[in-house]
Amino acid sequence: MNHPENYYRYFALFNNEEFWEAHEALEELWKETDNDLFLRGLIVFAAAFVHVQRNNPSGCRKVLDKCIDWLGSYSPRHWDLDVDRVLEHARFCRAQLDRIPAGEPLTRHLPFIKLSLEQ
């Protein structure tokens, strides 16, 4: 299946740990839709790791909750993406947030994931 160019760009940027840029790339595509929750879920998934990089647990928690909620109905796969894998990682990170001691860098506890499309 062929997807819009910004969809592929999102994955390249995300995997390069350029989470803000990934978020922006997909947001451009999302604005062309009628509030597509799949795209919104991926946007906030990237935003979660922006918050990890900025050591902002509250912001990370909020967007991970949205990610899990919005992507849930697209399980197990959508647009050649293993949505279950994304959800599993989002849930893992969300659970870890409640265990991280105050002041600890989030990057020590919340691993970045590499995403890929499967056709």
VOFIKOL-441014 format. One record per atom (N, C-alpha, C): x, y, z. Coordinates in steps of 0.05 Angstrom, whole numbers, plus 5000, padded with zeros to 4 digits. Each point is the difference from the previous one (the first is absolute). Example, Ala and Ser with C-alpha at 12.3 -4.5 7.8 and 13.67 -1.06 7.14 Angstrom:
// VOFIKOL-441014
526448865156;498250245000;501850245000;499350214986;501650245001;498550225014;
//
This chain:
// VOFIKOL-441014
501749765000;498350245000;501850255000;499350194983;501550255000;498750205019;501750145014;499150195020;501050284992;498950215012;501050274995;502950025009;501550174986;502850045005;500650075029;498450175012;500550085028;499749775020;498549804992;499749765017;502749865002;501349964977;502649874999;502150185014;499750264996;501950195012;499849995031;497649975010;499649975029;501749775011;500049774987;501549775010;503050054999;501050124978;502850064998;500950195022;498550215005;500650205021;499849875027;497949855005;499649875026;502349825006;500849844981;502249805005;502750145003;500250254991;502450165003;499950165026;497949945017;499550145025;499650304997;499050074977;499250284995;496950015004;499249985025;497249965006;498350244994;501050245006;498550244994;499550024970;502149954984;499750024971;498149784990;500149775012;498149784992;497150095005;499650115024;497450105008;499050214979;501750184993;499350214980;499449894973;501649804991;499549884973;497349884999;499249855020;497449875000;497750195005;500650215015;497950205005;499150134974;501950054982;499350114974;498049824985;500549755001;498249804987;497349995015;500150005026;497649995016;498150234995;501150244996;498450244994;498449974975;500849824982;498549964975;497749805004;499849895023;497949805006;497850125017;498049835005;497850095017;500549885028;502250095013;500749925027;500549705002;501749904983;500749714999;501449935026;498849825016;501149935026;502449824998;500349864979;502549844996;502450184998;499850204982;502150194997;500550165026;497950085013;500350155025;501449835021;499349745001;501349825018;503049984996;500849994974;502949994994;501350275006;498650214995;501150275006;500650025030;498149925017;500550025029;502049795010;500349784985;502049805007;502850144997;500450144978;502550144997;500350225021;497850145005;500150215020;500849905028;499249755006;500849885025;503050005003;501449944979;502949985001;501350274999;498650204990;501050285003;500050065030;497949925014;499950055029;502149845015;500649764990;502249845012;502650154997;500550104976;502550144995;500250265017;497750125006;499950255015;499749945030;499949755007;499749915028;497550125013;497849964986;497450115009;498049765004;500149885024;498349765004;497050064998;499150235009;497250074999;499050024971;501550134983;499350024972;500149734986;502049845007;500249744988;497649835008;499250005025;497849855010;497450074985;499550264997;497650104987;499849904971;502250024985;499849934972;500149704996;501349855018;499949714998;497149905005;498650125018;497249925005;498350054975;500550224987;498550064975;500849804978;502549944998;501049814980;498649735003;500049905024;498849745006;497150014993;498650215007;497250024995;499450024970;501450174986;499550044972;500849774982;502249875006;500949784983;498649735006;498849985023;498849745007;498149884980;498450164987;498149894980;501349924974;502650064997;501449934975;501649745003;499849875022;501449765006;498849774983;501549814990;502849965004;501850144980;499050064976;501650124979;498350214985;501450214991;498750204984;502250144984;499450064975;501950134982;502749875001;500149744999;502549845001;501650035025;498950105021;501450035026;498949805020;501849885015;499249825022;499250175023;497550085000;498950185021;500249875027;499749745002;500249875026;502850045012;502150004984;502750055010;500350285010;498850194986;500150285010;498550035026;497649885001;498550015025;501449865023;501349784995;501549865021;502250185011;501450134982;502150185010;498950245014;497850114990;498850235014;499049925028;498849775002;499149915027;502349945018;502249894990;502449955016;501150275011;500350194982;501050265008;498250145020;497449974996;498050125018;500349885028;500249745001;500349865026;502750085014;502150024984;502650085011;500050285012;498550184988;499950275010;499350015030;498249835008;499150005028;502149885019;502149894989;502149875016;502650165001;500250204983;502550164999;500250195023;502249985015;500450195023;500050294990;498950185016;500050284993;502850104995;500350154978;502650114993;501849834983;499349744997;501549824983;499650074971;502050004983;499650044972;498249794987;498050084986;498249814988;501449824980;502150104987;501449844979;501349755012;500450005026;501249765013;498049775003;497450074999;497949815006;498149944977;499950184981;498149974978;501549984973;500349754991;501649964976;498550094975;501550104981;498950074974;499749744984;497949994983;499449774984;500550084971;500849804984;500250044971;497549894987;498850164982;497649924987;500549924971;498549814990;500349924972;497249934989;499850024974;497649924986;500449734988;497949845001;500149734989;497849984979;500849914976;498049984979;499449714993;
//
